[in-house]
Amino acid sequence: MQLLIDCHKDTKSQRNSLEPLCLRGKKEKMNYQNTLEFAKELDANDSLKDFRQKFFLPQHEGKDCIYFTGNSLGLQAKTTSQYVQQELDDWAKLGVEGHFHARKPWMPYHEIFPKQLSAIVGCRENEVVVMNSLTVNLHLLMVSFYRPTKTRYKIICEAKAFPSDQYAFETQAKYHGFNPGDAVIEVSPREGEYTLRKEDIISAIHQHGDSVAVVLFGGVNYYTGQLFDMKAITEAAHAVGAYAGYDLAHAAGNVELQLHDWKVDFACWCSYKYLNSGPGGIAGVYINEKHVANADLPRFAGWWGYKKETRFKMQKGFDPISTAEGWQLSNAPVLSMAAHKASLDIFEEAGMERLHEKRKKLVDYLLFIIDDCNSKTSEKIIEVITPAEDKERGCQVSMLMLKNGKEIFTQLTRQGVIADWREPNVIRVAPVPLYNSFEDIYRFGNIISSIIK
Ligand SMILES: *Cc1c(COP(=O)(O)O)cnc(C)c1O
């Protein structure tokens, strides 16, 4: 066992070793053990183990819940209230003067985000802005990037995209006078499969060719947990002359993103899932550098997108900021942004590289534990529909329950596991590297095993 732990720790030499990655993964999995002692060893060797203490964990019978819904609402950092309180105090003390004299002045408050966010989504600082909420931003981006013509009017997306996205696509198509049945093209998994094949996505894009206006995928599908190959999808979209955009609600703060290098045109995400910034929190937008300075790109504008030097001349004629900030409408909602800042400071301290490394190990261990639970029942109860390949998933593992799903879910809840249920029969669990432990996963396995026995 000691040997295995050492090899887990020593990721640098792992990366440099000549052994193929797939084999390495298999070997590690083979060595995993479904014991408390083993899980505790993994935790002891986890360089991020102290980060759990930075968050409030919901309690169940005097103990930490097993919180596996960071994909739905991330936990509150213990520092969040201080960040928000600071703004309340400055407001109390300064009133309107807080716009200039608050400790973090409110007028340029949003300017504190691009540095940290660009590290999380992989872009330049002028390509990212924090504003509004997710679905609002999706619509605003479609105003700029979905401008259909008679011949080029299609939106290509994944089947079973998150409902809010489906409604956005449908109503955008209608708004432009198109029948959503013709304009919105959903790429579905093959018969008997749960997730999409990359080649099917690419060939759908090529098949619809120059009738495609925009390819708009989730980065990670909310239901299956499948991570799409955004680089390849973007290339295919560009090859047919379409824009490529992504809803990163389940990807931001979760998986590796290189939006700029992948030449993604635009993207948006919420901050309350993996980014732990509070219910309904302020959302994020990315717009590629090649578009941000294009003042002719149509948009729905507001005064906060106006050039800062001349904004307060309050003159006619919209003159946009030549960065992603040019898409802002309103002045900064500082209370919500303060919570976001508290969270991003923690992300910066942890570092994305360490988070990605731990995420992969957590999910590997979870898959091993689920396998082990399955092996102890006479018939298979749990089918994991999330792709097995590491590069096709993030934190989330979606378990299709082949029998008594709802009952098992209810039992899990009673025993202090906070997971989530998605109709008709999927339980989603997402161990997140900032605050979940290997022990959480071991305990989860223990509980689910005792339920399905
Ligand atoms: C969570 C989520 C949403 C939610 O949208 P809001 O506007 O924040 O309510 C939208 N799309 C996707 C893909 C999501 O995962």
Ligand as a Chemical Component Dictionary entry (heavy atoms), coordinates in Angstrom:
data_LIG
# 
_chem_comp.id                   LIG 
_chem_comp.type                 NON-POLYMER 
_chem_comp.pdbx_formal_charge   0 
_chem_comp.three_letter_code    LIG 
# 
loop_
_chem_comp_atom.comp_id 
_chem_comp_atom.atom_id 
_chem_comp_atom.alt_atom_id 
_chem_comp_atom.type_symbol 
_chem_comp_atom.charge 
_chem_comp_atom.model_Cartn_x 
_chem_comp_atom.model_Cartn_y 
_chem_comp_atom.model_Cartn_z 
_chem_comp_atom.pdbx_ordinal 
LIG C1 C1 C 0 -27.349 25.334 -13.817 1  
LIG C2 C2 C 0 -27.530 25.600 -15.254 2  
LIG C3 C3 C 0 -28.319 26.671 -15.708 3  
LIG C4 C4 C 0 -29.054 27.556 -14.762 4  
LIG O1 O1 O 0 -29.266 28.819 -15.296 5  
LIG P1 P1 P 0 -29.513 30.109 -14.375 6  
LIG O2 O2 O 0 -29.754 31.164 -15.359 7  
LIG O3 O3 O 0 -28.295 30.286 -13.519 8  
LIG O4 O4 O 0 -30.715 29.815 -13.501 9  
LIG C5 C5 C 0 -28.390 26.899 -17.077 10 
LIG N1 N1 N 0 -27.738 26.093 -17.954 11 
LIG C6 C6 C 0 -26.983 25.042 -17.548 12 
LIG C7 C7 C 0 -26.267 24.200 -18.547 13 
LIG C8 C8 C 0 -26.880 24.754 -16.194 14 
LIG O5 O5 O 0 -26.157 23.706 -15.798 15 
# 
loop_
_chem_comp_bond.comp_id 
_chem_comp_bond.atom_id_1 
_chem_comp_bond.atom_id_2 
_chem_comp_bond.value_order 
_chem_comp_bond.pdbx_ordinal 
LIG C1 C2 SING 1  
LIG C2 C3 SING 2  
LIG C2 C8 DOUB 3  
LIG C3 C4 SING 4  
LIG C3 C5 DOUB 5  
LIG C4 O1 SING 6  
LIG O1 P1 SING 7  
LIG P1 O2 DOUB 8  
LIG P1 O3 SING 9  
LIG P1 O4 SING 10 
LIG C5 N1 SING 11 
LIG N1 C6 DOUB 12 
LIG C6 C7 SING 13 
LIG C6 C8 SING 14 
LIG C8 O5 SING 15 
# 
